[in-house]
Amino acid sequence: MWLKSRRLQKLTGGGCLERWGIGLVSSVQLLALSSHKEDGVPQLIRRIRRRRRSLVTAFEAYMVYSLARAQRARPGAMAEVGVYEGSTARMICEIKGDVPLHLFDTFSGLPESSRPDRGVHRQKQFACSVESVRAYLEGFPNVHFHQGLFPQSAQNVSDDRFSFVHFDVDLYESTLSCLEYFYPRMIAGGIMLSHDYSILAGVKQAFTEFLADKPEEVIELPTTQCMIVKL
Ligand SMILES: C[S@@+](CC[C@H](N)C(=O)[O-])C[C@H]1O[C@@H](n2cnc3c(N)ncnc32)[C@H](O)[C@@H]1O
């Protein structure tokens, strides 16, 4: 509940304090993961965190990996909106095999926020050059970059069925665009996972509004994430 205060959200909204906090929490989570999860995955998360600035905790990175693993044999492509330096995209790349992965980002940081976002983030926050992310993901097959504002940047995407999509866009308008674009394109049993649902008011509002006339229920995870399984 305490993270719902606007001032605290602002303080933690992507600044040093947030990154420091995520780093600290992740160290503890990595110890827990190492004690009972398959060898190699906690080490992978640790390696990625050392190479790239990451805005997800170790548990959240694990969820991205685990859901991509569960969905990789299903028909359809995968996608991520909100790539930044590529840490969660890398988790998907490591497990997806040949499945097409579409990566969407302005690569010049966050677009303008709107009222439901309550001024938590700054415009252009989280910029990272697309070349740097391309280099980081080099060697993984079937990875497609779509630079620009989503959903306009999706105009030339040839895949129209998706088994797993990951949203990490921080803002109300962007989250709503993700839901509007991907929901009709998900296969039955397809999974939409979003970061920040329980800590960013704009993200939660987008889900609440979008799902109001849909049969699916939001599934809240013990992390800040939520997911929807398409019926
Ligand atoms: C918090 S960062 C993503 C963090 C990343 N998933 C990681 O592993 O650390 C949010 C990203 O969303 C992108 N973004 C937000 N709204 C967008 C939109 N409408 N179109 C394209 N990119 C957007 C920003 O440029 C930014 O890179």
Ligand as a Chemical Component Dictionary entry (heavy atoms), coordinates in Angstrom:
data_LIG
# 
_chem_comp.id                   LIG 
_chem_comp.type                 NON-POLYMER 
_chem_comp.pdbx_formal_charge   0 
_chem_comp.three_letter_code    LIG 
# 
loop_
_chem_comp_atom.comp_id 
_chem_comp_atom.atom_id 
_chem_comp_atom.alt_atom_id 
_chem_comp_atom.type_symbol 
_chem_comp_atom.charge 
_chem_comp_atom.model_Cartn_x 
_chem_comp_atom.model_Cartn_y 
_chem_comp_atom.model_Cartn_z 
_chem_comp_atom.pdbx_ordinal 
LIG C1  C1  C 0  10.908 0.791  -17.833 1  
LIG S1  S1  S 1  11.537 0.815  -19.435 2  
LIG C2  C2  C 0  11.581 -0.885 -19.920 3  
LIG C3  C3  C 0  12.517 -1.722 -19.055 4  
LIG C4  C4  C 0  12.964 -3.034 -19.659 5  
LIG N1  N1  N 0  11.893 -3.968 -19.955 6  
LIG C5  C5  C 0  14.025 -3.719 -18.814 7  
LIG O1  O1  O 0  14.210 -4.927 -19.007 8  
LIG O2  O2  O -1 14.700 -3.064 -17.999 9  
LIG C6  C6  C 0  10.160 1.467  -20.294 10 
LIG C7  C7  C 0  10.372 1.597  -21.792 11 
LIG O3  O3  O 0  9.116  1.765  -22.430 12 
LIG C8  C8  C 0  9.296  2.540  -23.606 13 
LIG N2  N2  N 0  7.965  3.034  -24.012 14 
LIG C9  C9  C 0  6.960  3.460  -23.211 15 
LIG N3  N3  N 0  5.871  3.777  -23.943 16 
LIG C10 C10 C 0  6.188  3.519  -25.243 17 
LIG C11 C11 C 0  5.477  3.623  -26.483 18 
LIG N4  N4  N 0  4.195  4.057  -26.550 19 
LIG N5  N5  N 0  6.108  3.280  -27.622 20 
LIG C12 C12 C 0  7.391  2.824  -27.592 21 
LIG N6  N6  N 0  8.125  2.707  -26.448 22 
LIG C13 C13 C 0  7.522  3.054  -25.283 23 
LIG C14 C14 C 0  10.318 3.583  -23.173 24 
LIG O4  O4  O 0  11.011 4.112  -24.271 25 
LIG C15 C15 C 0  11.227 2.777  -22.235 26 
LIG O5  O5  O 0  12.370 2.283  -22.889 27 
# 
loop_
_chem_comp_bond.comp_id 
_chem_comp_bond.atom_id_1 
_chem_comp_bond.atom_id_2 
_chem_comp_bond.value_order 
_chem_comp_bond.pdbx_ordinal 
LIG C1  S1  SING 1  
LIG S1  C2  SING 2  
LIG S1  C6  SING 3  
LIG C2  C3  SING 4  
LIG C3  C4  SING 5  
LIG C4  N1  SING 6  
LIG C4  C5  SING 7  
LIG C5  O1  DOUB 8  
LIG C5  O2  SING 9  
LIG C6  C7  SING 10 
LIG C7  O3  SING 11 
LIG C7  C15 SING 12 
LIG O3  C8  SING 13 
LIG C8  N2  SING 14 
LIG C8  C14 SING 15 
LIG N2  C9  SING 16 
LIG N2  C13 SING 17 
LIG C9  N3  DOUB 18 
LIG N3  C10 SING 19 
LIG C10 C11 SING 20 
LIG C10 C13 DOUB 21 
LIG C11 N4  SING 22 
LIG C11 N5  DOUB 23 
LIG N5  C12 SING 24 
LIG C12 N6  DOUB 25 
LIG N6  C13 SING 26 
LIG C14 O4  SING 27 
LIG C14 C15 SING 28 
LIG C15 O5  SING 29 
# 
